[in-house]
Each structure stands twice: as C-alpha cells, then as structure tokens.
Amino acid sequence: MIISMTTNGTIGTLIHHKGSKVWTIAATATVFEAIEFLAQKNIGALPVLDGEQLIGIFSERDYTRKVALAGKSSRATLVREIVSTAVVAVTSQHTIEEAMRLMTENRIRHLPVIDGGKMTGMVSIGDLVNWIISAQSATIDQMQSYLAGR
C-alpha cells in the first residue's frame, strides 16, 4: 500500500502543491495600505521587505494591537514602525509537524519559508491543517480500498 501524502511531509512538498507565490509589502508602506492589501488578497499576514531583505511579518494582530488600540492613524503610520520583527521561519526541509509545533509554541499563524537566505514561500496554519486533512483522507481511502481488496 502506497500513501501519496503523509502527515509528516515536508514544507517543500506542501509549497510545491500550494504554490510559492507570496504577497509582500514594503516597510515604507502605510499601515492603511497594508490593511487594504490584506483585504484585497483575503490574507491575514504579509512579509515585510526592506529592499529584498525580510525584516518582519505584518499581521492583522499588529494592526489591532499597535495601531487601533494605541490610537494611531493607519494612514500616517508606516509598516516599519509597528511590524513584528522577531520572525520565526522554516526551511523547505522542515516537516509539517515541526512547522505546526513552531506555530503553537510561538502563538503565530504564518511562517515564511527561507532557503539559502531567500524567502521561497509562506505557509499558514490553514495550509498545514488542510495538508493534514488531505493526508488523512487519502490514507483512509487507501486503507478502505486495501480492505475491500481493490
């Protein structure tokens, strides 16, 4: 019996299936522009770049805690002023399980994928959960076929 997807697959395999397109925002953008972009793309976080260098992750959480609750103006505040710079990242060689553990331990929902010093993708907790559900479903289907003698 061959199982096509495993719950301990690598981030690289997930990125291969999902695609490596990553939306980013410049550190010099306003928070308003970042929030607008999140809404347009229906995503919850953006890697923040200074040139081509990843300097942090901007999330809806950053906006609510560091702008809205602090009484700042989203049109006057730059992303670089409030971005979370303590970036937790994975490589394409990390397993799905390792990525989930990092997200849980650090209470985060997005992980940039860094290979050779360059960002090659981004995974969310939703990506990981979808992968695991698909893997479990494939395993169940294959076991049912095996038991049915197909």
CORBEL-V301360 format. One record per backbone hydrogen bond with DSSP energy under -1.0 kcal/mol. CO is the residue of the C=O (numbers start at 1). NH is the residue of the N-H. E is the energy in kcal/mol with one decimal. If there is no record, write none. Layout:
CO,NH,E  CO,NH,E
//
This chain:
6,9,-1.6  9,96,-2.8  10,14,-2.0  11,15,-3.0  12,16,-2.1  13,17,-1.9  14,18,-3.1  15,19,-3.2  25,49,-2.7  26,29,-1.6  27,80,-2.1  29,79,-3.0  30,34,-2.0  31,35,-2.8  32,36,-2.7  33,37,-2.2  34,38,-2.5  35,39,-2.2  36,40,-2.4  37,41,-2.4  38,43,-2.0  44,60,-1.7  46,58,-3.2  47,25,-2.2  48,55,-2.9  48,56,-1.1  49,27,-2.3  50,53,-1.7  53,50,-2.7  56,48,-3.2  57,84,-1.5  58,46,-3.0  59,63,-1.8  60,64,-2.6  61,65,-2.5  62,66,-2.7  63,67,-1.8  63,68,-2.2  64,69,-2.2  67,72,-2.2  73,77,-1.5  74,32,-2.7  77,31,-2.8  78,81,-1.4  79,82,-1.6  79,83,-1.7  84,57,-2.1  85,87,-2.0  90,114,-3.2  91,94,-1.2  92,12,-2.7  94,11,-2.8  95,99,-2.2  96,100,-2.5  97,101,-2.2  98,102,-2.4  99,103,-2.4  100,104,-2.5  101,105,-2.9  102,106,-2.1  103,108,-1.9  109,125,-1.9  111,123,-2.6  112,90,-2.3  113,120,-3.1  113,121,-1.0  115,118,-1.7  118,115,-2.7  121,113,-3.0  123,111,-3.0  124,128,-1.9  125,129,-2.6  126,130,-2.7  127,131,-2.1  128,132,-2.3  129,133,-2.6  130,134,-2.5  131,135,-2.7  132,136,-2.7  133,137,-2.4  134,138,-2.5  135,139,-2.2  136,140,-2.5  137,141,-2.5  138,142,-2.4  139,143,-2.4  140,144,-2.6  141,145,-2.3  142,146,-2.3  143,147,-2.8  144,148,-2.0  145,150,-2.7  146,149,-1.1
//
